[in-house]
Amino acid sequence: MSNQLTQILVGALGIMGATIFVLNPELEELEILASSGLSVNYINKGR
């Protein structure tokens, strides 16, 4: 479902990619829940 939402956002907004993050309360870090239109290299940038 989350992947579908990112695909809908990309199509509706005419953007190249979208990512949904969620907060991991134990680590106090954002984690990727779903993405669309982004390469693995781009997603892993800045980690």
Secondary structure, DSSP 8 states (H G I E B T S, - for coil): -HHHHHHHHHHHHT-S-EEEEEEETTTTEEEEEEEES--HHHHHTT-
